[in-house]
């Protein structure tokens, strides 16, 4: 959801209005069969599964310009996995990242790294895995692949991230993708990788809300979003418009909190480097998300 809200925030800042929102949400790609559960009843908050995909050499696989949007066994993995909780009423939007190397039960496959679930069964198996792991119902699924992230960052003219010496570094799309995927040389391992990904998302949102590029750049940004992002087929245009319109009126960067799933540590299983989740603390965190508590437990 956050990736599509990015463009809509700029829409409002530029005064483009409901017509453009209606026009562009209808062009966002849909993912069939992504949700193994029924839709949430009206009046509840919504939990979104936001996924960044590594599609290898397939070319674009998400968004309107996808060369082949179908899932193919073994050819794609989920590089980024984030749960996004949007409460029904006013309140904080919470983003919780799950490590791609988390060692978890994957239905029908035993235990494996979390990112293998998408490779083995696409959006439906990854959603099912996350639901069983956390006890949260996933109401909607959103995906963007590597080429989509690159295009989104370039569409806003790049982003600025703090460097190790305290000065800002300007990153274009390719540099932002490399930063999001970095695995070597990170003292905190997967936690540092998660911080990189969350910071990129935060800076994209801030850049768009500030009206990056101005009105003349609006069409390019919206084209980038619809060309890059896909959502589950259960999300109707009307629901997407209502959610995004609410976001343009109420959401600011200060209204979004970010954290990682609680960890027990790292280890090696069958020669693979893995991350072990703290499952009791994860259950407490998931319950707080479901109940839309203002402050998440550590």
C-alpha positions as CSV (number, residue, x, y, z in Angstrom):
1,X,0.0,0.0,0.0
2,X,2.7,2.5,0.9
3,X,4.3,2.4,-2.6
4,X,1.0,3.4,-4.2
5,X,0.2,6.0,-1.5
6,X,3.5,7.6,-2.5
7,X,2.1,8.7,-5.9
8,X,-1.2,9.7,-4.5
9,X,0.3,12.0,-2.0
10,X,2.0,13.8,-4.8
11,X,-1.4,13.8,-6.7
12,X,-3.0,15.8,-3.9
13,X,0.0,18.2,-3.5
14,X,-0.3,19.0,-7.2
15,X,-4.1,19.4,-7.1
16,X,-4.7,16.7,-9.7
17,X,-7.8,15.5,-7.8
18,X,-10.1,12.5,-7.9
19,X,-10.3,12.1,-11.6
20,X,-6.6,11.4,-11.9
21,X,-6.8,9.1,-8.9
22,X,-9.6,7.2,-10.6
23,X,-7.7,7.0,-13.9
24,X,-4.5,5.7,-12.5
25,X,-5.7,3.3,-9.9
26,X,-7.5,1.4,-12.7
27,X,-4.2,0.9,-14.4
28,X,-2.4,-0.9,-11.5
29,X,-1.6,-4.5,-12.2
30,X,-3.5,-7.3,-10.4
31,X,-2.1,-10.6,-9.0
32,X,-4.6,-13.5,-9.2
33,X,-4.9,-15.9,-6.3
34,X,-2.7,-14.0,-3.9
35,X,-5.0,-14.2,-0.9
36,X,-5.9,-17.6,0.6
37,X,-8.4,-16.1,3.1
38,X,-11.6,-14.2,2.8
39,X,-11.7,-10.5,2.8
40,X,-11.9,-8.6,6.1
41,X,-15.4,-7.5,7.2
42,X,-16.2,-3.8,6.7
43,X,-15.1,-1.5,9.5
44,X,-11.9,-3.4,10.4
45,X,-8.4,-2.1,9.9
46,X,-6.4,-3.7,7.1
47,X,-3.1,-5.6,7.0
48,X,-1.1,-5.4,3.8
49,X,1.8,-7.7,2.8
50,X,4.3,-5.5,0.9
51,X,6.8,-7.6,-1.0
52,X,9.9,-6.7,-3.0
53,X,10.7,-9.3,-5.6
54,X,13.9,-10.5,-7.1
55,X,12.8,-11.7,-10.6
56,X,16.3,-12.5,-11.8
57,X,16.7,-12.0,-15.6
58,X,12.9,-12.2,-16.3
59,X,12.5,-8.5,-16.9
60,X,9.6,-6.5,-15.3
61,X,7.2,-8.9,-13.5
62,X,5.1,-6.4,-11.6
63,X,3.0,-3.4,-12.7
64,X,1.4,-2.5,-16.0
65,X,4.6,-2.9,-18.0
66,X,5.3,-6.5,-16.8
67,X,6.7,-8.6,-19.6
68,X,5.4,-11.7,-17.9
69,X,3.4,-11.2,-14.7
70,X,2.8,-14.9,-14.1
71,X,4.6,-16.6,-11.3
72,X,7.1,-19.3,-12.4
73,X,8.3,-22.0,-10.0
74,X,11.8,-21.3,-8.7
75,X,12.4,-18.1,-10.7
76,X,11.4,-15.4,-8.2
77,X,12.2,-14.8,-4.5
78,X,10.9,-12.2,-2.1
79,X,13.9,-10.0,-1.3
80,X,11.8,-7.7,1.0
81,X,8.8,-8.7,3.2
82,X,6.9,-6.0,5.2
83,X,3.7,-6.2,7.1
84,X,1.8,-2.8,6.9
85,X,-1.1,-2.3,9.3
86,X,-3.5,0.5,8.5
87,X,-6.1,1.1,11.3
88,X,-9.7,1.8,10.4
89,X,-9.7,5.2,12.2
90,X,-7.0,7.8,12.9
91,X,-3.8,6.3,14.2
92,X,-0.3,5.2,13.4
93,X,0.4,3.2,10.3
94,X,2.8,0.4,11.4
95,X,5.4,-1.3,9.2
96,X,7.1,-4.5,10.5
97,X,9.8,-6.1,8.4
98,X,10.3,-9.8,8.3
99,X,13.9,-11.0,7.4
100,X,14.1,-12.8,4.1
101,X,16.4,-15.3,5.7
102,X,14.1,-16.0,8.6
103,X,13.9,-19.8,9.2
104,X,10.2,-20.6,9.3
105,X,7.7,-23.4,8.5
106,X,6.5,-23.1,4.9
107,X,3.2,-25.0,4.4
108,X,3.8,-28.2,2.5
109,X,7.6,-27.8,2.5
110,X,8.8,-28.1,6.0
111,X,11.2,-25.4,7.4
112,X,13.0,-23.1,5.0
113,X,14.0,-19.5,4.5
114,X,11.0,-17.2,4.3
115,X,12.0,-16.0,0.8
116,X,11.7,-19.5,-0.5
117,X,8.0,-19.5,0.0
118,X,7.4,-17.2,-3.0
119,X,9.8,-19.2,-5.1
120,X,7.9,-22.4,-4.4
121,X,4.3,-21.1,-4.4
122,X,4.1,-17.5,-5.4
123,X,2.1,-14.9,-3.6
124,X,-0.5,-17.4,-2.2
125,X,2.2,-19.5,-0.5
126,X,4.1,-16.5,0.9
127,X,0.8,-15.0,2.2
128,X,-0.2,-18.3,3.8
129,X,3.3,-18.7,5.4
130,X,3.2,-15.2,6.9
131,X,-0.4,-15.6,8.2
132,X,0.5,-18.9,9.9
133,X,3.7,-17.4,11.3
134,X,2.2,-14.3,12.8
135,X,-1.5,-15.2,13.3
136,X,-2.4,-12.1,11.3
137,X,-4.9,-12.2,8.4
138,X,-3.4,-10.6,5.3
139,X,-6.1,-8.5,3.7
140,X,-4.1,-7.3,0.6
141,X,-0.9,-8.1,-1.2
142,X,1.3,-5.6,-3.0
143,X,4.5,-6.4,-4.9
144,X,7.2,-4.4,-6.7
145,X,10.2,-6.0,-8.4
146,X,13.7,-4.7,-8.7
147,X,13.2,-2.9,-12.0
148,X,10.0,-1.3,-10.4
149,X,11.9,0.1,-7.4
150,X,14.6,1.5,-9.7
151,X,12.0,3.2,-11.8
152,X,10.2,4.6,-8.8
153,X,13.3,6.2,-7.3
154,X,14.3,7.6,-10.7
155,X,10.8,9.0,-11.2
156,X,11.2,11.3,-8.1
157,X,14.7,12.4,-9.1
158,X,16.5,10.1,-6.7
159,X,16.6,10.1,-2.9
160,X,19.1,11.3,-0.3
161,X,20.3,9.0,2.5
162,X,22.6,9.7,5.3
163,X,26.2,8.5,4.7
164,X,28.5,6.9,7.3
165,X,30.3,10.3,7.7
166,X,27.1,12.1,8.5
167,X,26.8,13.7,5.1
168,X,23.9,13.0,2.7
169,X,24.4,10.7,-0.3
170,X,22.2,11.1,-3.4
171,X,21.1,7.8,-4.8
172,X,19.5,7.2,-8.2
173,X,17.4,4.1,-8.8
174,X,20.3,1.7,-9.4
175,X,22.2,2.9,-6.4
176,X,19.0,2.7,-4.2
177,X,18.4,-0.9,-5.4
178,X,22.0,-1.8,-4.5
179,X,21.6,-0.2,-1.1
180,X,18.4,-2.2,-0.5
181,X,20.0,-5.5,-1.5
182,X,23.3,-5.0,0.2
183,X,24.3,-8.2,2.2
184,X,28.1,-7.9,2.6
185,X,29.9,-5.6,5.1
186,X,26.9,-5.0,7.3
187,X,27.8,-5.2,11.0
188,X,24.1,-5.9,11.9
189,X,23.5,-8.4,9.2
190,X,19.8,-8.8,8.2
191,X,18.8,-6.0,10.7
192,X,21.0,-3.5,8.9
193,X,19.6,-4.7,5.5
194,X,16.0,-4.1,6.9
195,X,17.0,-0.6,8.1
196,X,18.3,0.2,4.6
197,X,15.0,-0.9,3.0
198,X,12.8,1.0,5.5
199,X,14.9,4.1,5.1
200,X,14.5,4.0,1.3
201,X,10.7,3.6,1.7
202,X,10.6,6.5,4.2
203,X,12.7,8.8,2.0
204,X,10.5,8.0,-1.1
205,X,7.4,8.9,0.9
206,X,9.0,12.2,2.2
207,X,10.2,13.1,-1.3
208,X,6.8,12.7,-2.9
209,X,4.9,14.4,-0.1
210,X,7.1,17.4,-0.5
211,X,6.0,17.5,-4.1
212,X,9.3,16.3,-5.7
213,X,9.5,17.1,-9.3
214,X,6.6,19.6,-9.3
215,X,3.4,19.3,-11.3
216,X,5.2,18.8,-14.6
217,X,6.7,15.6,-13.2
218,X,3.4,14.2,-11.9
219,X,2.5,12.1,-14.9
220,X,5.9,10.5,-15.0
221,X,5.7,9.5,-11.3
222,X,2.2,8.1,-11.7
223,X,3.2,6.2,-14.8
224,X,6.1,4.8,-12.8
225,X,3.9,3.6,-10.0
226,X,1.3,2.0,-12.3
227,X,4.0,0.5,-14.4
228,X,5.8,-0.9,-11.4
229,X,3.4,-2.0,-8.7
230,X,0.9,-4.9,-8.6
231,X,-1.8,-5.6,-6.1
232,X,-4.0,-8.6,-5.4
233,X,-7.1,-9.0,-7.6
234,X,-9.4,-8.8,-4.6
235,X,-8.6,-5.1,-4.2
236,X,-11.2,-3.3,-6.3
237,X,-10.5,0.0,-7.9
238,X,-13.1,1.6,-5.5
239,X,-11.4,0.2,-2.4
240,X,-8.0,1.3,-3.6
241,X,-9.3,4.8,-4.3
242,X,-10.9,5.0,-0.9
243,X,-7.7,3.9,0.9
244,X,-5.5,6.2,-1.1
245,X,-7.8,9.1,-0.8
246,X,-7.7,8.7,3.0
247,X,-4.0,8.6,2.9
248,X,-3.7,11.8,1.0
249,X,-5.8,13.6,3.6
250,X,-4.4,12.1,6.8
251,X,-1.1,10.4,6.3
252,X,2.3,12.1,6.9
253,X,5.8,10.6,7.4
254,X,5.4,11.2,11.1
255,X,2.3,8.9,11.1
256,X,4.3,5.9,10.0
257,X,6.4,3.8,12.4
258,X,8.9,1.2,11.4
259,X,10.4,-1.8,13.2
260,X,11.7,-5.3,12.5
261,X,10.3,-8.6,13.8
262,X,12.0,-9.6,17.0
263,X,14.9,-12.0,16.6
264,X,16.6,-14.6,18.7
265,X,19.8,-14.6,16.6
266,X,21.4,-16.1,13.6
267,X,22.8,-19.5,12.8
268,X,23.4,-22.1,10.1
269,X,21.1,-24.8,8.9
270,X,22.2,-27.3,6.3
271,X,25.0,-24.9,5.3
272,X,22.6,-22.0,5.0
273,X,23.0,-18.8,7.0
274,X,19.6,-18.2,8.6
275,X,17.8,-15.9,11.0
276,X,15.9,-17.3,14.0
277,X,12.8,-15.3,15.0
278,X,11.7,-14.8,18.6
279,X,8.3,-16.4,18.1
280,X,6.8,-15.6,21.6
281,X,7.7,-11.9,21.1
282,X,6.5,-12.0,17.5
283,X,3.1,-13.3,18.7
284,X,2.8,-10.4,21.1
285,X,3.8,-7.9,18.4
286,X,1.3,-9.4,15.9
287,X,-1.5,-9.2,18.5
288,X,-0.7,-5.5,19.1
289,X,-0.8,-4.9,15.3
290,X,-4.2,-6.6,15.1
291,X,-5.6,-4.6,18.0
292,X,-4.2,-1.3,16.4
293,X,-2.4,-0.3,19.6
294,X,-0.7,3.0,19.4
295,X,2.6,1.7,20.7
296,X,4.1,-1.6,19.6
297,X,5.9,-3.8,22.2
298,X,9.7,-4.3,21.9
